[in-house]
Amino acid sequence: MVLADEPLCRLCDQQGRVTAATVVDHIIRIKVRPDLRLDMSNLQPLCKSCHDSAAQSRDRRGFLKGFGSDGKPLDPNHPFYRSFV
């Protein structure tokens, strides 16, 4: 259902690239929140490359690397945004 609703990689799209999504990723890991395993708001479509690199990096760091055209981090969990809370 996720790939049918959103067929493009969400992370590539945020960086201005058009790439078909082939993997469904859990935004919050199942290990952390098993109750969100099938929650659609916790699922995102990714290409294999983003899933294997960016998502794994997110799991290690706690946020995704990458910046938008405005120079601000793409991930709202990036430490940059904590300074404004």
C-alpha positions in Angstrom: 0.0 0.0 0.0 2.8 2.4 0.9 4.5 2.0 -2.5 1.2 2.2 -4.4 0.3 5.5 -2.6 3.8 7.0 -2.9 5.9 5.4 -5.7 8.9 7.7 -5.4 11.7 7.6 -2.8 10.9 10.2 -0.2 14.5 11.1 0.6 15.5 11.4 -3.1 12.5 13.7 -3.6 13.5 15.9 -0.7 16.9 16.4 -2.5 15.3 17.1 -5.9 16.0 13.6 -7.4 13.3 11.4 -9.0 13.9 7.7 -8.0 11.5 4.9 -7.8 10.9 3.6 -4.3 11.4 -0.2 -3.8 11.6 -0.5 0.0 9.3 0.5 2.8 11.2 1.9 5.7 10.1 2.3 9.4 10.7 5.9 10.4 10.8 4.9 14.0 12.5 1.5 14.3 10.4 -1.5 15.3 12.9 -2.2 18.1 12.0 1.2 19.6 8.3 1.2 19.0 6.9 -2.2 18.0 3.4 -0.9 18.3 4.0 1.3 15.2 5.2 -1.6 13.0 2.1 -1.3 10.7 1.2 2.3 11.4 1.1 4.0 8.0 2.4 7.3 9.5 5.5 5.4 10.5 6.3 4.0 7.1 8.1 5.7 4.2 8.9 4.7 0.7 12.6 4.6 -0.1 14.9 3.4 -2.9 17.3 0.7 -1.9 20.2 3.0 -2.0 18.6 5.5 0.5 17.4 2.7 2.7 20.8 1.0 2.9 22.7 4.2 3.5 20.6 7.1 4.8 18.2 5.0 6.9 21.1 3.1 8.5 22.9 6.4 9.2 19.7 7.7 10.8 19.5 4.7 13.0 23.1 5.3 14.2 23.0 9.1 14.5 19.3 9.6 15.4 18.7 11.9 12.4 19.1 11.9 8.6 22.0 13.7 7.0 21.2 16.1 4.1 20.2 19.7 3.6 17.5 21.5 1.6 18.0 24.3 -0.9 17.6 26.7 2.0 20.7 25.3 3.8 18.7 23.9 6.7 18.8 20.2 7.6 16.0 18.1 6.0 15.4 16.0 9.1 13.4 17.8 11.9 15.3 15.6 14.4 18.6 17.1 13.4 20.4 18.8 16.4 20.2 22.1 14.5 16.5 22.3 15.4 17.0 21.5 19.1 18.6 24.9 19.6 15.3 26.6 18.8 13.2 24.7 21.3 
